[in-house]
Amino acid sequence: MKPTNESTEVLQGNNVRPALSNFPGIIGDGRHDDTAGIQAALDSGAKTVYLPPPAEHYLISKTLLIHSNQSLVMDRFSEIRLAAGSDCLMIANADHETGNTNISLTGGIWNMDGVNQSANPVWGAYKAGKMNEPYDPARYFGILSRFVNVTHFAMSSLTLRNPVCFGAQLARLHYFTIENITFDYSPPENCMDGIHLDGGCRFGRISNLQGATYDDMVALNADDAVCFSGCHGPIEDIEINGLFAENCARAVRLLSTGSPVRRIHISNIFGTYHHNVVLISRFFHERNTRGIFDQISIDNMNASKAVTDYPKHISLPDSDGSHSACIYVENGVDVGSLSLRDIHRDEQDSSAPCVHVGRNASIGSLAVQNLTCINRTEKPIDMIVNDGKIGRLTVRDVSAKSNHCCGRMMNNGGVIGEEQVDNISLQDAIEGLPAAVVEKCRAMTGANHQLFLDDLAKGSARINCGSANVYTDTKGNRWLPDQEHFDAAYGSLGAFWADRCDIAIHDAVAPGVYRTEAWGTHVIYKIPLPNGTYRVRLHFAETFNQAPGARLISVQINERILPQAIDPFALSGGFATPYVLDVNDLVVESELLHVDLTCGVEINGIELQRIT
């Protein structure tokens, strides 16, 4: 093989590469600006531009533009860094309008040095309600690299270090490969997504991504924020294979508000994730259009929720409680078919469900096979929660083990058309715990229950739902701590707890009761007590939703089903205002009071008075 232009290229291995000595200004000492020299090499027409290992690192201050039929190659750990205050992309393809073909980026550590660039502008745009401002490709958004309208694109064997926003933003790519990418992100107040695909991408493979990001490790956003994405449209025929991270925000987000996301295969996810492992979302609920998804497959997921504390300001908040389930199908999306296979979770921190279909979400066909969960927390974990609509549900080989309570295989507060369930094993593993641990649980819950019975014998007994503390109201009444149901003691199943701290409550007697709540899609309280006739008072206060109609709670107490759903906001007359549901003459004949609450539950207190 002969060089095509000996004055500008040298033969190295099997590649024809430009001799950098022909491009003045490429120094690589970490102090001089190498932008002009590297860009001159890219503009030379060479098919391969190779940057040899620098003495320190390459330094650039403007966006490098790579052309069609061109590769930019660096050794794996050679570094190229963006100069402080540059506030620009590090690299992009040269022609976003008419497009490029055959572009390859290989090797190197691409360091945006985000801490020395302007702050992440996405937060400001989001908080100011400016996400729908017109798209300007020249506008600074803290993105490290951007490739738009490229056919046959490859990015491989490189590190994306410290972007302000995304590591790579990609749109309108056809036939592309992203592989062997390392994310080296800090500090968390800057870095967001790793590989971020906008609309118009088709026929791509994303594989072997390693390292935590502080938002989505991979985002497939068919309809992203208008201000930083000029490309809305379908995302189709994508394979995502091999994601590895600890304490990452989320492995994969799929997002649509009308443009379809379909034929997506996600496999081999490992590690721990703070929000979800996989989220199917629409995010921009103000658009009033539904997300469209079909033929989504997720398999061989070995992941759980991260244990470490996570800064709350990092990821833009998702609505409808999506900071919860490992696999979450968000409110307002339509999924034709979703297949989940070989989903395994070993959970130490969060009792969020394994799979959750949100309210007003629909799935034509949901198939779940070989779903397992080891629950090491002290609360039950539901395997599948449905608050939406599932046309056909097929569940096979579900297994759960727990040190306390496994939770339900299916917690259904929605609609399921056709259901087929086979080979389910939910095993409470209390018998496997050390005797001392079991006795401690019995002693603690049993002691509280004895206090409850003592109070009941004196006239009335009360439970402070969602709180581990005893509370005494202004009348001197004692509200006993909430606890998980265990043995023959009172307690809850399926409840999460929330504390509203110092929120102002419109009540002078027991405001502290209404500042904590037990919540969930299906919450049960089991209260062993003597047979007899009781007055039951359930205490509610809406401290989350700001309008009536957002929460409708179905209530059943033993065999008595209340005919009307409870809307705490509407019934109380406003926000943070107590409403008490008073049920008289309730007969207990089996020495157990069973309070069953479904559909967007919140409850603040339970009060019992024995009549006979």
N, C-alpha and C positions, 0 to 999 in steps of 0.2 A: 504494500500500500504506500503510495507516494503522497506527500503533502500537496495540497492544491494551491497553496500560496506560501512559498517558503519565507517570504519577508514578514508574514504575520502569524505563521503557524509552525508548530513543531510536532513531530510524531512521538507519541508516548503511549506505549502499549498498543491497543487496537483503536485508539482514538486520535483524531486530528485536533489538536488544541492550540489556541493562540499563544505565542510566546509573550509573556507579560512584559518583557523588556521592551517590546514595541509599543507599549501603552504607558507613557510617563504618568506618574501620579499614583501608582499602586505601590504603597510602601508597606503597609501591614504592621506598623509599629505601635498602633493603638493611639497615636497622637495626630498624625496627619490625616486629612480627609481623602479617602480613597475613592469617593463617588465618581469623579470624572473619569478616572482611569478604568474602573470596572465597567462603567457604562460605555466607554469607547470600545472595550473588548466585546461587549454585547452587540454594539452597533456595527462591528466589523464584518458581520455576515458569517462568522465562524459557526459551524454547527455545534461545537462543544467549546464552552469557555470553562477552563479549569483554573481555580484559584489554589495555588499550592499553600502548604502550611505557612502562616505568617509568623514573624518573629514574636509578636504579641497577639493582636487581633486586627482585623480589618475594621475601618471606621467609615460609616457613610452618613450623609446628612440629607439626602434626597432619595426619593423612590427609584429603585433600579427597575428598568423596563426590559423584559425578556421577549424575544421575537418568535415568530413561527419557525418550526424546524430547528429548534435550538435547545441545548442542554446547558445548565449551569451546574458545575460539579465542584464540590469541596471535599476534602478529607473529612471523615466522620466527626472529628472533634476540633476542627479548625473553627474559629469563632469570627463572626461578622456582627458588629454592634452598631446600633443607631446612636448617633451623637446626641448628647443632652440637648433638650429643647427643640429637636427637629420637628416633632409633631407631624409625622407623616408615615405612610406605609413604608415598609422596608423593600418590598418587591411586588411587582404586578406584571400581568401581561400587557404588551404594548398597545393592543387595539381592542378595546371593549366593544366598540360599535360594530365593525364589520367582522370581528372575530379573529382568532389565531388557531393554528393547528400544530400539533406535535411539539409540545413544550414539556420539558422535564427539569425538575429541581431535585438535586441529590446531594446529601451530606451537609455537614456543617452544623454549628450551633448558631441559630439566628436569634440574637439577643436584642430585643426592642428597648431594654433598659427602662421599663415603664415607670419606675420611681422618679426618673429624671425627665419624663415627658409631662405634658399637661395632664391634669386629672381626668379620670374616665368621664367622658361627656354623656354616656348613656344614662347614668343615674340622674343627672340634671334634666335631660330631655324627658325622662319617664316621670319624674316628680312634678315637672312643670306642664305636663300634658301635651308635650310637643313631639310625640312619637309619630304623628301623621303629617309633619311638615314635609314639603317637597324634597325629594332625594337630590342631593348634590354630590357627585362622585369625588369632588375635591374637598369636601368637608371632612374635618378631622374627627374620627371616632375612635382613635386608639387601636386600630386594627393592624396587626403585624404584616399580613400579606393578603392580597386580593387577586383572584383570578376569575375573570368573567368572559363567557362566550368563547370557550376553548374546546376544540374537538381533539381528543387524544392528549390527555394531560396526565403527568405522573409527578408525585411528590414522595420521596422515600429517604429513609435512613438519615433523618436529621432531628435536631432538637429545636423546639419552639420555646424560647425562654422569655419570661416576664413581659408579655404584651400588656398594654393598658386595657384592651378589651378582648378581641378574639385573636387566636393564634393564626387561623386561616379562614378567610371568607371566600366561598366559592359559589358561583351562580352560572346557570346555563352551560354547564359542562356536560359533554357527551363522551362516553368511553374514557373513564378516568380510573386511576389507581392511587390510593393514599395508603402508604404502608410503612411500618417500622418507625413510628413517630414517638418521640419522648416529649412530654410536657414538663417543663421546669418553671413552675409558676410561683411567684411571690412579688409583693405582698398581696394578701387576698382582697384588699379593698380595690385593687385594680383588676386583676385577671378574671376573665369570664370564660367564654367557650373555648374549646380546643379546636375541633374541626366543625365549621359552621357552614352548612349548605343552605342557600336560598333557592328560589324557584327555578324551574327549568333544567334541573339536573336529571340525567338518565344514564343508565348503564355504567355503574360505578362500583368499585370495591374499596372498602375501608378496613384495614386490618392491622393488628398488632400495635395498638396504641397503649402507651404506658405513662403513668404519672397522673397526679390529681389536678383537676381544674376546679375553679370556684363557681362555675355554673355548669353548663352542659358539656360533657366530654365530647359528644357528637350531637349536633343539632341538625335535623332535617326540617327546615322551616319554609314551607311552601308559600306562606303569606306572612312575611315578617313585617316589622315596623317600617313604615314607608320612608322615614327619614334616613335610614341607613341601608335600605335595600331597594334598588330599582328593579328588581326581578321577582315578580310574583308569577307562579305557575306550577304545574305538576312536578312532583318528584317521584320518579318511578324506577323500578328495577335496580335496587341498591342492595348490596351485601355488606353487612357490618360484622366483622369476625375477629374477636380477640381484644377485649378491653380489660386493662389491669390497673387498679388504683386502690389506694387506701385513703379514707377521709376525703373523698371526692364529693362534689355537690350532687351530681347526677350522671349516670352513664350515657343515656340516650334520651333525647326529646324528639318527638314527632309533632309538628305543628301545622295546622291548616285552619283557615277560615273560609273555605270554599274551593280552593285548588286541591285536587286530589293528591294524596300520598298513598302509593299502593305498590304492591309487590316488593315489600321490604323484608329482608331476612336478617335477623339479629341473633348472633350466637356467641357462646363462650365469653361470658362476662364474669369477672372475678373481682372480689374486693369488698369494700365497705363504702356506703354512699349515704349522704345526709338527708336528702329530700326523697327522691324516688330512685330506683334503679332504671326503670323505663317509664316515661310519661307520654301518653297520647293526649294531646291538648289542642285547644284553640287560643288560649291566653287572652286574645284581644276581644273580650266579651262585648265591648261597646260596638263592635261591628255588626252585631245582630245577625250573623250568618253562621252556619254550622260547619264544623270541621268534617272533612270527608276522608275516610281511610278505608283501605281494603287489602286483603291478602297480606296481613301482617303476621310474621312468624317469629317467635322468640324461643330459643332452646339453649340448653346447657348453661343456665344461669346459676352460678354459685356465689351469691352475694347477700349481704345483710345491711342493716342500717349502721352508720358510723357511730362510735361511742363518744368520741371527743367532742368538746364544745365547738360550735361553729358560729362565726360572726353573723348576726342576723341581717346585717345590711348588705351582705355579699350578693345574693341572688335576688332578682326581681321577684316579688311575691306572686305566687300562683293563687288563683281563686279556688273556691270550692274544696278546700282542705287537701290539696294535692301534695302538700308537704307531709306525706304520711305513707301510703301503701308502697310496697316495693314495686309493684306494677299497677299503675293508676290510669284509668280511662276517664278523662275529665268531663265535667258537665258540658253538655251542648255539642258533643261530637257523635258522628255516625260511623260505625265500623262495620264493613260488610262481613269480614271473617277475621278472627284473631285466634291463633294457635299458640298455646303455651305448653312446652314439653321439657321435661327434665329441669325443673325449677327447684333449687335447693337453697335453704336458708338455715343458718345457725345463728340465732339471735340472742344477744346479750343485753341490749339496751332498749329497744323500742317495741311496744306492743301494737304497733300499726299493722293492719291486715297485710297478708301476702299479695292478694289481688283485690282491687276495688274498682267497681264500675260505678261512676258517679251518677248523681241524680240528673235526669234529663239527658243521659247518654244512652245510646242504643248500639247493640251489637247483633248482627244477624245470626252469626254462628260463633260461639265461644267453645273451643275445645281445650281442655286441660288434662294433661297426662303426666304422671309421675311428679307430683308436687309434694315436697317434704319440708318440714319445719321442726327444728329443735328449739324449743322455747326455754331459754335460761332466765327470762325475766320473772317478775312476780305477778304479772297480769296475763290474762288469756290473750291469745293471738288468733283471730279468725283467719281461716284459710282463704275464703272467698267472700267478699261483701258485695252485694248487688243492690244499688239504689236506683238503677236505671231500668232498661228494658233489654232482655236477652231473648231473641227468637228461639234459638236452640242451644241448649247447654249440654255438653258432654264432658263428664268428669270421670277419670279412671286413675286408680292407684294414687290416692292421697293419704299421706301418713304424717302424723304429728306426735311429738313427745314433749312433755312439759314437767317441770318440777313442781308446778302448782295447778294450773288449769289450762287445758289446751285451747279453749275457745271452740267456736263452731266451725264445722266444715263449710257450711253455707249460711251466711247471715243475709237473709233476703228481705229487703224493704222495698223492692221494686217488683217487676213483672218478669216472669220466665214462661215462655210459651211451651216449649217441649224440653224435658229434662231426662238425661240418662246418667246415672251415677253407679259406679262399680268399685268395689274393693277400697273401702274407706277405713282407716284406722286412726282414731284419735285417742291417745293413751295418756292419761294423767299419771305421772311417774313419781307420785308422792312416796310410794313404797320403796323407791330406789334412793331416797334421801337418807342421810344420817339421822338416826333416831333423835339426836339432840336438836336438829333443825326442825323436824316435825313437831316435837314437843314445844319448841319455842313458838311456832306458828299457832299451835293449839292454845297455848297459854295466853298469848297476846289477844287473839280474836275471842277466845273464850272469856277472858277477863272483861273485855268490853261488852260482850253479850250479857254477862251477869249484871253489869251496871245497867244495861238496857232493861232487863227484867226487873231489877230493883226499882227503877224509875217507873216502869209500867205498873208495878204493884202499888205505887204511891199515887197513881192517877194517870200519868201520861209519860211517854218516852219519845225521844227525838234523835234523829241522825243528821249530822252535818255533812251533806253529800259533797263529795269532791275534796274533802279536807281530812288530813290525818290528825287534826287537833280538836280538842274539846273546846266548845265555845259556850259562853254564858251570856244570855241576852239581858236586856235592861230590866226584865221582870224576874231575873234570877233563875230562869229555866236553863237546864243543862242540855246541850246538843252534843251527842257523842260522836267520836271520829268515824268517818267512813272506812271501810276495809273490804278487801276481796272476800267473797264467800268461801268459807273453809269449815269443813266438818259440820258441826251443829250450831254454828254461830251466824249471826246476821252478817250480811255483806252483799256486794254487787258482783255481777258478771258482765263482761263486755264493755266496761266503762273506762273512759279516759277522764282525767281530771284537769280542770282549769281553775286558775286563781286570777281574778281581776284586780287584785291588790287594793289600791286606794280609790277605786271607782266610787263615785257618789251614788248611794242607794236611797231611793225615796221611801224610807222606812225608819221609824224611830225605835222600834223594839228590837229587831234582830238584823241589822244591816250586814253584819259579818257573815251570816248564813248565805246571803244572796251574792256575796262576792266570790264564792267558790261554787263550782258545779261539777257534776258528773255528766259526761256527754258521750255521744256515740250514735251509731245507726240503730243499735238494738241493745238496750240496757235492762238488766234484770236485777231486782233486789229480792233476795230470799231471807225471810225473817222468821225463824222458829219461835213460836210462842204458844201459850196455852189456848186450847179451844175456847171459843166464846164469841161474843158480838162486840165489834170494834167500830170506832170512828177513825177513819184514815184521812189525814190531811197531807196533800202533796204540795210542796212549795216551789214556785217557779218565778224567775225574773229574767227577761231577755236583756242580756248584757253584751251581745255580739251583733246581731242584726239591728239595723236602724229603721226598719219599717215593718208594718204588719204583713202577714202572709208569707214571710220568709221561712217560718218554722211551724210545722203542724205535727204535733206529737200524738200518736195513738196510745191509748192507755187501757190496760186490762189489769184488774186486781182480782186474783184468784179466778173465779168463773165469771165475774162481772166485767163486761166489756162496755166502756163508755161510748155512747153513740156519736159523740162529737169530738173531733180532734182538738187538741189544746194549742192555741196560738197565744203564747205568753204576752207578746207585745200588744195584741189587740184586746185581750181580755183584761189586762191590767191598765190599759189606757196609755202606755208609753214605754220608753226605754228605761231600764234599770228600776222598774216599778214592780213590786211583788204582786203575784196572783196566787191564791190558794185554792186548790181543788179540794172540796170537802165532800167526802163519801161517807155517808152514815149507814149504820145498821149492817155492816159487813160481817157475815158469819164465817168464822174459821172452824173447820171441822177436822182438819188433818194436821193440826199443830204446826201449820206453816202459812205465813202470809207471803204471797207471790205477786210482786209488782212488776209488770211487763210493759216496757216502754219502747216504741219503735218510731222510725221516721224522723230523723233530725233531732234526736233527744237532747235535752238539757234539763236537769233537775237539781234543785238547790237544797232541799230538805224534805225529810219524811217525819211526820208526827203521828203517833198512835195514842188513842185513849180507849181504855177498856170500858164497855158499857155494862156487859153482864159476863 
